[in-house]
Amino acid sequence: MDNNDFVNETGAVEVSKRILRLYWLVDVSASMSGKKIGEVNYAITEVIPDLQDEAAKNYTVQMNVRAMKFGKGAAWHTSETKIENFEWTYVDADAPRTDTGAALALMAEELTEENLGAGRGLPPVIILMSDGEATDDYESGIQKLLAQKWGRKAIRIAIAIGADADTEQLLKFCSNPKECPPIEATNARKLVDSITWASVAVSQSVSQAKVGNSEDNIIPLPPMPQETIALGAETTEDEDDDVF
Amino acid sequence: MNKKPKQGKLLTNGFAIPTIGGVDCVVEELLGKGGQGEVYKVNIGGQHLALKWYNERTRTQALKTSLEELIEMGSPSDKFLWPIQVIECQGQFGYTMGIIPAGYESAQKVQSPTVKLTYKMAAKVCLQLVDSFRKIHAKGLCYQDVNFGNLFINFQTGDILICDNENIAPHGRSITGVIGFQGFMAPEIVRGEHMPDTQTDLFSLAVLMFHLLFIEHPLDGARYANSIMDPEMVRKCYGSDPLFVFDPNDDSNRPIKGTQENAHIFWNLYPQFVKDAFTQVFTMGLNDRNKGRPLLQDWIDVFRKLQENIFPCPHCGCDVVYDTHIFKQTQQISCWRSSCTGFGQKLQVPPRLRIKVGNRERVIVLNTDTKLFQYQMAREPDFEKGGKIVGEVVRNPKDPTKWGIRNKTAETWQFVSKSGETKDVSPEKALPLSASVKNIDFKTATAEIRI
């Protein structure tokens, strides 16, 4: 009896998967326009194949992704989609405001138990990317998010883009403010690296159910990538140093 | 089909690293990346190898020394993708190993909907795995990082390959800082009470084999159906309060019906002696790390016994296991396939040979292609020597309706015939398979035939 016959005869079913949800919350205020939003679009496009590769190797975790844009208010940019089917459509940045509070409130609505169920999932990963200060009620957004069980359990990572981002405000969003305060992406290379790290390496840690040595309930985050130059690379001028 | 070669972050494609042997190691493309570094396909003097290159956090002098020791020691068997050479460049380093040959796939594929191990495959894979661990433990080392990602299986032949061997280290020490992979680590490691050692290897190996046979995780069942797997729950599930999904005395953590159905399906397919070994490690063995876990030799016995008790269903030809536990309970062995006419029916079981070595007894089902092995006839701790063929089931050329066991040893076997006469079976002669054959003497073992 060959394998196919055997599998058919046993009545084996598809293995049960835990769902890992990854959310990208993108600031589309006008100050993000130009290079910054271009880099965000580029980074997300680049990271998708890596996430798909990871997903193909993992039969027990289903990764779903969803993106939100916020500026004047907040709205979902995509629906929740299995990573293997996910395609990124570029976002533009031209909003006159930075309604981060609205984004967090919308995130809270997504993370209700009615919506996601009571469990058998992995903690979601939420990546908040912003270059400015919230222009609406940020505090109440945070409160709403943390009022949800899934929101409290989420790995919440903030990426502060450029020099004007309000890192103090973003710090309140972070799930592990001590070890992972807002990542300051002060150049294009750092921005791409941090989006990649937060999306790929962090979700790997979550799906591998890593736990720290201490007794706390914080998922240890993998180390941030160091800026390295590959051995054998041409040592020309570093073109990623432009101020933006 | 020409795919653009993938570029890594640590080494540039095309870069030639000088090696001690004088031949350059030329980087061709990125094969994969992980927490410790990246793996590249390289070309050294026309030979393609894999080069694992460590990132800054991982490359330590201790790791380099350990790798050099492993290389010096040499591969314990051809089942390991063993480190070949340490390659250094500008204060960084990595090591070369063979590339996983075509036909081998991640063991994790058993979790895909289309691939499962048959009884024969499961026994073959697990025996190689257990024997490989025996070879490591015999050198005072332990594997430390048992998980699905490190095992590759050729699902056509059942051959295995074990990779990522650089975490192999002396009992109780961790060179790379790797203490295991969540879900595979022994509870005492999850609880922070122990470093990896041979006892924790025994646990992790059992988790891996449970996954191979029963697909789901042995500790993650209904208790966690409504939990978000945050560190608190993970620690409870795998460390502080583990409960076997098939615990005979507590059914509160059974695999979730429907969701984790595979575990129920495959658990029901296996004979009691296989289930007993897993039950032992995941009940007693959760807390009693010294005496509760089946030893490698115990697992070898379990999977050899599985091999010895498989026979083809006379109705459909699929493999069925002669499970003495079921036979004693129900007086019959049935086919497990619901579509077979032998389903729920009493099957005609082939003749069995009951062999006694000292006070140890084993029953072997005699199929038309059954071979007898050295380990069945004598106390033989060596796995390879034990695999030597000492007898084989053959048809009587003069009367094709009759069968026998050909003596493939240099000794003369004896038996007592129906008339009470002692008869010799010289080498290359065959012992008749008949109910009237009594008091078989294989010299190192005695036996009787059950028909």
Chai-1 contact restraints between the chains, C-beta under 6 A:
chainA,res_idxA,chainB,res_idxB,connection_type,confidence,min_distance_angstrom,max_distance_angstrom,comment,restraint_id
A,M1,B,C318,contact,1.0,0.0,6.0,A-B,restraint_1
A,F6,B,T118,contact,1.0,0.0,6.0,A-B,restraint_2
A,V7,B,T114,contact,1.0,0.0,6.0,A-B,restraint_3
A,V7,B,K116,contact,1.0,0.0,6.0,A-B,restraint_4
A,E9,B,R337,contact,1.0,0.0,6.0,A-B,restraint_5
A,T10,B,I265,contact,1.0,0.0,6.0,A-B,restraint_6
A,G11,B,I265,contact,1.0,0.0,6.0,A-B,restraint_7
A,A12,B,K116,contact,1.0,0.0,6.0,A-B,restraint_8
A,A12,B,N262,contact,1.0,0.0,6.0,A-B,restraint_9
A,V13,B,E261,contact,1.0,0.0,6.0,A-B,restraint_10
A,V13,B,N262,contact,1.0,0.0,6.0,A-B,restraint_11
A,E14,B,P113,contact,1.0,0.0,6.0,A-B,restraint_12
A,V15,B,Q111,contact,1.0,0.0,6.0,A-B,restraint_13
A,V15,B,I215,contact,1.0,0.0,6.0,A-B,restraint_14
A,S16,B,T259,contact,1.0,0.0,6.0,A-B,restraint_15
A,S16,B,Q260,contact,1.0,0.0,6.0,A-B,restraint_16
A,Y59,B,Q108,contact,1.0,0.0,6.0,A-B,restraint_17
A,Y59,B,Q111,contact,1.0,0.0,6.0,A-B,restraint_18
A,Y59,B,S112,contact,1.0,0.0,6.0,A-B,restraint_19
A,A118,B,N226,contact,1.0,0.0,6.0,A-B,restraint_20
A,G119,B,N226,contact,1.0,0.0,6.0,A-B,restraint_21
A,G119,B,S227,contact,1.0,0.0,6.0,A-B,restraint_22
A,G119,B,I228,contact,1.0,0.0,6.0,A-B,restraint_23
A,R120,B,A225,contact,1.0,0.0,6.0,A-B,restraint_24
A,G121,B,I228,contact,1.0,0.0,6.0,A-B,restraint_25
A,L122,B,M229,contact,1.0,0.0,6.0,A-B,restraint_26
A,P123,B,I228,contact,1.0,0.0,6.0,A-B,restraint_27
A,P123,B,D230,contact,1.0,0.0,6.0,A-B,restraint_28
A,K153,B,I228,contact,1.0,0.0,6.0,A-B,restraint_29
A,K153,B,D230,contact,1.0,0.0,6.0,A-B,restraint_30
A,Q208,B,Q182,contact,1.0,0.0,6.0,A-B,restraint_31
A,A209,B,Q182,contact,1.0,0.0,6.0,A-B,restraint_32
A,A209,B,M229,contact,1.0,0.0,6.0,A-B,restraint_33
A,A209,B,V234,contact,1.0,0.0,6.0,A-B,restraint_34
A,K210,B,Q182,contact,1.0,0.0,6.0,A-B,restraint_35
A,V211,B,P231,contact,1.0,0.0,6.0,A-B,restraint_36
A,V211,B,V234,contact,1.0,0.0,6.0,A-B,restraint_37
A,V211,B,R235,contact,1.0,0.0,6.0,A-B,restraint_38
A,N217,B,D230,contact,1.0,0.0,6.0,A-B,restraint_39
A,N217,B,P231,contact,1.0,0.0,6.0,A-B,restraint_40
A,N217,B,E232,contact,1.0,0.0,6.0,A-B,restraint_41
A,I219,B,P231,contact,1.0,0.0,6.0,A-B,restraint_42
A,Q226,B,E56,contact,1.0,0.0,6.0,A-B,restraint_43
A,A230,B,K9,contact,1.0,0.0,6.0,A-B,restraint_44
A,A230,B,L10,contact,1.0,0.0,6.0,A-B,restraint_45
A,A230,B,L11,contact,1.0,0.0,6.0,A-B,restraint_46
A,A230,B,T12,contact,1.0,0.0,6.0,A-B,restraint_47
A,L231,B,L11,contact,1.0,0.0,6.0,A-B,restraint_48
A,L231,B,F15,contact,1.0,0.0,6.0,A-B,restraint_49
A,L231,B,C89,contact,1.0,0.0,6.0,A-B,restraint_50
A,G232,B,T12,contact,1.0,0.0,6.0,A-B,restraint_51
A,G232,B,F15,contact,1.0,0.0,6.0,A-B,restraint_52
A,A233,B,T12,contact,1.0,0.0,6.0,A-B,restraint_53
